[in-house]
Amino acid sequence: MLSIKNLHATVEGEEILRGINLEIGPGEVHAIMGPNGSGKSTLGHVLTGREGYEVTAGEVTFMGQDLLALAPEERALAGLLLAFQYPVEIPGVSNMEFLKTAVDGIRKYRKLEALDSVSFMKLAREVCKRVDLDQNFLKRGVNEGFSGGEKKRNELMQMMLLEPHLAILDETDSGLDIDALQVVAAGINSMRDGKRSFVMITHYQRLLNFIEPDHVHVLGGGRIVRSGDKSLALELEDKGYGWLESEAV
Amino acid sequence: MSEQIDDLIKSHYAAGFVTDIESDTLPPGLNEDVIRFISAKKNEPEWMLEWRLKAYHAWLEMVEPHWAHVSYPDIDFNAMSYFSAPKRDEDRPQSLDEVDPKLRETYDKLGIPLHEQEMLAGVAVDAVFDSVSVGTTFRKKLYEAGVIFCSISEALQDYPELVRQHLGTVVPQKDNYYAALNSAVFSDGSFVYIPKGVKCPMELSTYFRINEAKTGQFERTLIVADEGSEVSYLEGCTAPMRDENQLHAAVVELVALDNAKIKYSTVQNWYPGDEEGKGGIYNFVTKRGLAHTNAHISWTQVETGSAITMKYPSCILKGDNSIGEFYSVALSSNFQQADTGTKMIHLGKNTRSTIISKGIAAGHGSNTYRGLVRMNPGATGARNYTRCDSLLIGDQCGAHTFPYIESKNPTAIIEHEASTSTVSDEQLFLCLQRGISEEKAVSMIVNGFCKEVFRELPMEFAVEAGKLLEVSLEGAVG
């Protein structure tokens, strides 16, 4: 699915990623953990092609394609989705219009028949229900005046509608109360179909109680300093990141 | 990201200028003889000539205004020619094949049918084509309703008293520098009269008159809605307009008598100049409406063209309970400068006005809202609501707001709201990350921003206006 080899990247001239190697197979769930400033969110932004993040070395292959050669919107169309840590508001653009435009684009790319407005409305309403958002949110501006939890559920709704092959969830658990966390986790779990892969960027083990990862990686100083299974996350929770820091040179 | 946006908004406006014009054009310069020549060419009544001359003498005494937030080199009024006869057919393109392919591309993008493309591009066509028959049915319907809709030159021949009664009553000859100039030398324009109690059976549009007479750079429009009548008038067109004149100084006067309603919508897409800001039309227009008792005047404008725009469609709310509205979208990209807004002059009791202004600046564009709300002593119980929103795209552009508020009546209520926002990198990235292209994203955000104004446009034009903004921002105009 995704293969990252020796990825280096800088932000404003400062090297943040210093040789990431990671293999993600179809259907796998990977958790990426690490202290603040270890490069977790940067990795998500570099993979999705955000401006200002410059790749200085390395290769990334996504479903057989050279990911780094693709424009950001092409990466999205190819099936890579980033659920944002802080989803931005777009006042004046209704959520419905935004979602329809995105879905139309991706269906066209996948050579699927375009959905007419009525079918799309129906689909959007169903998805709204699945993420426990009132249908009024479809009419409102994108994330406009949404609470933190509502924004995260809106991200989840986009993911459900766009059906990516690989979803990167950037601190999707931050700012959620326990009920909202369960809704979001259930939503994500419902999308695990053995083929779709997930990368969960998180500070805490909490989310991993609800979504069980196949692999856990710890980032430190722009590299993966330790990989393991679910037990690594528990160990981290117990000991903190300090015990790994000596390895993050 | 700002570099990409810069690329995106660069309008390659290929409509450009036509330079090879041969027509019986007066030599450059302005004096009494020129005005006498124009008036004689048009076979105008004596009073009209005197009216023009009075305006000319007033103009000579006036100075060019420089208070607007725009800058441009001095205009040499003696270097301009004030009369040119319409182009002969053999000087016009003989078919669309001779028209700039980029211009045609724009027409296609805007979904303009072929015969209308011919009309817009000034192709010499046979008298028998679709729009003529459309025009004929159109005229017949209006005639049956008693509506007069013709060029102002024709009106001066056929309805001189009607014109004389109203011309200059809303915008007097001496009103301002450009209005005075227009009054002296106006070439042509539209005249509309809606009889008492008649609701005009269709939208009136200059569009239908486009190939009839070349209106030229000093256009004069007079619309009179008699008591209890109603009319919706649309000026301009979303397609890029060719014009060889740099200065446009039009005057539009609206007279809404008791209980009448006039809705005036403008879509303006004149040549804005190239990426370096060279060339382009100067659009210095005076538009004003006079509302009598219970009358309602509504201005809606979508301004995307011109290099420099100075334009303040205004309402004088003279009659009690009269209503004035101004809805505006103004886009300035590349090096375009727009200083636009409105004046709402409340004279009567319980008069109401609404101002919704949406300014969009991109590239090196400068966008200024300038508005005046005045409550005169007699405006008891009057109300105004104003909202000015500015949207900035990129980091080289500017938005300015100059609201003037004068209230001389303690019972009047004035509300003013303003906001400035940007299309941020984060917003664009969210769209890109959902597979939406940057062009589509910008257009979606801009259209969302303008929604309230588009709602006020006649329906088919609302759709076109949305498309127009998209094309204007696409870097693909032409």
Interface residues (C-beta under 8 A of the other chain):
Chain A: T48 G49 R50 E51 G52 A71 P72 E73 A76 L77 L81 L82 F84 P87 V88 E89 I90 P91 G92 V93 S94 E97 F98 T101 A102 G105 I106 Y109 G141 V142 Q158 L162
Chain B: M1 Q4 S421 S424 D425 E426 Q427 F429 L430 C431 L432 Q433 R434 G435 I436 S437 E438 K440 M444 I445 N447 G448 F449 K451
